[in-house]
Amino acid sequence: MSSVGEIFRAFAPEYLRRFGDAMPAEHRKVIDAILGCRTEVNGSVVYHCESCDRLHLVHRGCGNRHCPGCQNHKSRQWLEKQLKRQLPGHHFMLTFTVPEQLRPFLRSHQRIGYSALFAASSAAIKRLAADPRFVGGDAPGFFGVLHTWGRQLQYHPHIHFVAPGGAIESRSGLWHPSSAGFFLPVHALSKIYRAVFRERMIKAGLLGKIPEEVWRVDWNVNSQAVGSAEASIKYLTPYVFRVAISNSRIVKVEEGKVFFHYRKTGSNRLRTLALDALEFIRRFLQHVLPTGFMKVRYYGLLSPSSRISLEEVRTRIEFAFGFAVTTPEVEPVSLPSMTCRHCGCELAYRHSILPHRRRFAAGAPSG
């Protein structure tokens, strides 16, 4: 037993019996999806091997964005698209975190809380990018990815942004580059980030639900020069289409405990953590996002609604650097083909079998 799906099939029925009455609807949907993933519930596809004349029945995945087994194809597609969209020149990764005292509030008010985090952090970047002391361009471009888990699956919401080092100044139309090693001051970003989030909570009538100490501590912001955007995009790709943990990190399940690998911050030594299976499921489910919530958001020049095309932005960046920078070449991301497990030859699609829908909320799947 070494996958999230197998762990859910073994222990989710007990989890539902204990906690089902108080469970958010989104959590129940995710449990149902994972329990039915790669079973006849979602339908099947029949493939034929023309070499050895064998038929292969493959059950479809659930397609749920929180299922670790269903997102690999989407990850590859997103990676290829973002690599094609990357801009030339140096880039930065900015990470906006929240104080530990704010986490219980965010967990209980996820939709409005996460939206406020995006609004506050993006506003801080835009405001300081326009300041002539730093960049001096009122039209930056960047994208952010919400990430809610730590290495031990604990609740740790934060946003990673990837931003090219510079911005366009609207009146002149010129690209204003930052230095290669410095983008924006993190202490100033932190103050604006905290202040804008507080304003959003006042407007939402939720300020009284947040401990006062939250406003008296620093909100940590980190800015790191990363060279080209490629490394950061590849780093973020697993977090865009995966939640909490990948199947590859799970070592074993033994005597009702799940053992998985993790690394402490700043260390390369691989460690193993053992969690009670129900606690493992609880930690996994706390990272389920509200229905329809967008965990990846694009701003300014990288926004789909930008009035300036990416090709024009690239031209302006190249002009600013005297055409000494180039957009990296992107190799197509190849997708593995279906192969016969007996002879290794490529399989051909034959036909599909329609899904057989049923829910698993009352217990484990039968059959």
Disulfide bonds with the S-S distance in Angstrom:
none
